[in-house]
């Protein structure tokens, strides 16, 4: 099929799924809102340059698959700031620069957003995307973590590889549901974060968060005055003195029965010392710890002899 889709399709009032990938369609007909039961629209790999979201918002649409088209500019017009039923949106491999004119796009039941391989410089405020599980946004030009991202209660898998991120929000460290976060290929100021496993990355970011302030009653002349004071954490953040570096830049953590390399301590040491030799022999490591990345700029010798590495 080529050109605009024939308008006769709008007479199919009971249609629930419209599946038309890998054609050469350029436009959908007026009156699409008459398809009052349409739940799934698959128009991937066609030649659409824009989509009629004014009509989409009047449909019970749960899945919109529009990857590999010719969409450009802004996906949603200014008058459309909510899609209350949409669960899956795939606009991968287009030329979009924005998803929405509105900075506050409401997508309350969205489970999956795939917007990789576009020209996006940012994403809308995600505060209302409370059902989001998966976000694929690699290979764009996104410059900052979206507003509301750190408040998402269910998100598990996020890919920001190949964007223009320079800093990560420390509050990502407190996102309990987040299992996978990919940030490789970004010009991060803390370059060590790019290659870290998600668990280690979250731990390191959480360690950078300032301790919460606590209201402490101040005994005095009986006027009930109080003041705010910072709470000392139960376990103080490690410093370079916890892992002393010997002359010649030698950090010796051998024979310590270690099975992991604490990323918080590693980050603290790397910030204060030029570690050239890292001794991790005679421990119980089962794999090379990702926290070694903190020493990447200076490390010349790594000793992992006599551990418990296994090969598949």
N, C-alpha and C positions, 0 to 999 in steps of 0.2 A: 504494500500500500504506500502511496506517495501523496504528498500535499496535505491539505486539510482533511480531517476525518469526516466522512459523510454524516450529515445531520440526522439521517434516519435512525442512528443508534439511540437517539434521545427518546424514541418511542418505546424502548424496551424497559418499561417501568419496573419490572421485577428483577432486573439485572443486578447481581451482587458482585460479580468479578468481571473486570474488563482487562484482558491480557493481550497486549499488542507489542511485545518487544521485537527488536531487530527488523524494523521497517524503515520507511523514509517519511514518516508523518511529520507535519510542520505545525499543525494547530488542531485544537479540539473544537467541536461545534458549539454555538450558542445554545442555551437551553439545557446544558449538562446537569443543571440542578434538578431537572425533572426526573433524573435517575435516583429516586428517593431511597433506594435500598443499596446503592453502590458502596461497597466496603473496601474493595481492593482495586487499585488502578496501577497497572504495570505498563509503562510506556518507555522502558529502558531501551537504549540504543536506537533512537530515532533522531529527528532533526528539529526538535522544539527549541525555540529561542526564548519563550516565556510560557507561563502556565496561568490559567484563570482561577486564582485562589479566591476571588470574590464568590465564585460558584462552589468551589471545593468546600468552603466553610459552611455551606448549607447542606452538605451531604454527610452521611454517617461514615465518612471515609476513615478507615483505620490504617491502611497501608498505601503509601504513595512511593512508587519505585520509578525514578526518572534519571538513573545513571546514564552516562555516556550520551548526552544530548548536546545541544548548543546553547544551553542556558547561560546568560551573562548578566552582569549588573547585580541588581537586588532581586532575590527570589520572591519575597512577599511584598505587596504594595502597602502603603502607609495605612490604608483603611482596614487591613486585616492584621489584627494583633493577637488573635487566639484561634487555635484549632483544637476544640475540646475533645475530639474523638481519636485524633491521630496517634498511632502507636509506633509506626515505623516510617521513617523518612529517609530515602536514599537518593542523594543528588551527587554521587561520586562522579568525578571526571567530567566536569563542566568548566565554565569560566566565570563562576559567580564571585563577586567581590563582597557581598553582604547577604545574609539570610533574610534580614528584615529591616525596614526603615525604622520601625519602632525599636527602641532599645529594650523594650520589655515585652517580648513575645511569650505568650502564655501557652504552654504545651503540657497540661497537667497529667496526661496519661502516656506521654511519649516514652517508649522503652528503648528505642534504638535510633540514633542519628548517625548517618554515614555521609560525610561531606568532604571526604578526602579528595586530593588532586583538583583543587579549585584555586582561586586567587583571594581567598578570604583573608582579611586583615584582623578580624575579630569575630566573636560570637555574641549573640544577645545575652541579656541577663537571664540566668538559668534558675532563678529563685523558685519559679513555679514548676520546674521540670522534676517534680518529686518522684516520678516513677522511672526516671532514666536509669538504665542498666549499662548500656554500651554507647560510647562516643568514639567514632573514628574520624579524626580530623587531621591526619597526617598530610604532608606535602601541600601546605598552604603558606600564608605569610602572617599567621596569627601572632600578635605582639605581646599579649598578656593573657593570663589565666582569666576566663570569663567571670563576670560578677555572678555571685550566687553559686558558683561551682563547689566551693568548699562546704556548702550547706546541704548538698544533695545526700539524702539518707540511704539510697540504694545502689548508687553507681558502683560498678565492679571493674569494668574494663575500659581504659581510656588511652587513646593513642594521639599524642601531639608530636610525633616524630617529624623532623623536617620542617619546622616553622621558624619563627623569629623571636622565640621566648628568650628573655635575658635573665629574668628572675622567677623563682617559684614561690608561691604563697606558703609561708611556714605552716599555715593551718591545714594544709594537705596532710601533714603528719598526724592529724587527729581524725581523719576520715576512716572510720572503722570498716566500712563496707568495701573500700577500694582495694582490689586484689592485684591489678595490673595497671601501671602507669608508665608509658613510654615517652621519653623526652629527648631521645637521641637526635643528633643533627640540628640542634638549636644552639645559638651563640650564647649559652648560659654563662653568667659571670662566674659561677661556681662550676667549672667544667667537669669536676669529678662526679657531679650528679648524673651526667648524661649516661654513664655506663653502669650505674648502680642498680641492683635488684630493687624491686618496689618496696619490699619490707625494710631493707636497709635505708632506702631513700626516705621513707616515711619516718623512720626512727631518727634520722639525722635532722630532718626538718622539725620534728616535734621537739627535739632538744634545743632548737634555736628559739622556740617560742618563749616569750617573757613570762615568768611566773605570775599568776593572778594576784591581785591585791586583796588583802583581807582587812576588814574593819576590826580594829583592836580597841577594846575599852581601855581608856587611860585613867588610872586612878589619880585623883588630884584633890582638889578642895571640895569635892562633893557636888560639883555642878554638872556631872554626867558627861563631860566633854570626851570626845574620842577622836582618834586620828587614823588615817589609812597608812599601812606599812606593807611592804612586800613580804610575801611568805617565802621562807627559805625552803627549797625543795628537799624532800627526804633524802634523795641521793644527789649530791652536788654534781654539777656538770664536770666531766673529766677535763683536766688541763694537761699541759705538757709535762708537768712534774709527776703525774701519775705514771707515765711511761718515759723514764729518763732516756735521753739520747746520748750515747757515749761519743767520745772524740772520734772524728772521722765520719760522723753522721750515721752511727750504728745504733739501730733500735733492736734490742734483743728481747724477743718474746718467746724464746725457746724454753722447753721443759716447764711449761705453765699449765699443762693439761687443757689447753684451749681447743675448742672446736669451732670458734668463730672469732672474728676480729671486730671488736666493738667500734661501730662507725663514728660514734660520738667522740670517743677517745682518739681514734685515728684522725679525725678532722681537727681536733684540738692540737695534736702533735704536729700535723702537717702545717698548721697555721703559724707555728712558732719555730719549727726546726726544719732543716734541709736533710731529710732522711735519705741516705745513699745506700745503706745496707740494712735489709730487713731479715732478721733471723727468726724463723718460725718452725725450726726443726724440733723433733721429739715432742710432738703434740698429737692431737686426735682429730685433725682436720680431715674431712671426707671430700672436700672440694676446695678449690682456690677461692679464698674469701674476696668478695667484690669490693670490700673496703680498702683493699690495696690501691684502688684507683686514687685515693687521696694523696698517695705519694708518687704518682705517675710523673710529675714534673722533675723529680730529683733522683728517683730510685735507679740504681745501677746493678745491684745484686740482691737476689731473692733466694733464700734457702728454705726449702720445704721438705727436706729429707726426713725420713722416719715419721711419717704420718700414716693415716689410714685411708689413703686414696684407693678407689676401686675403679675398674674399667668395665663398661657394659660389653 
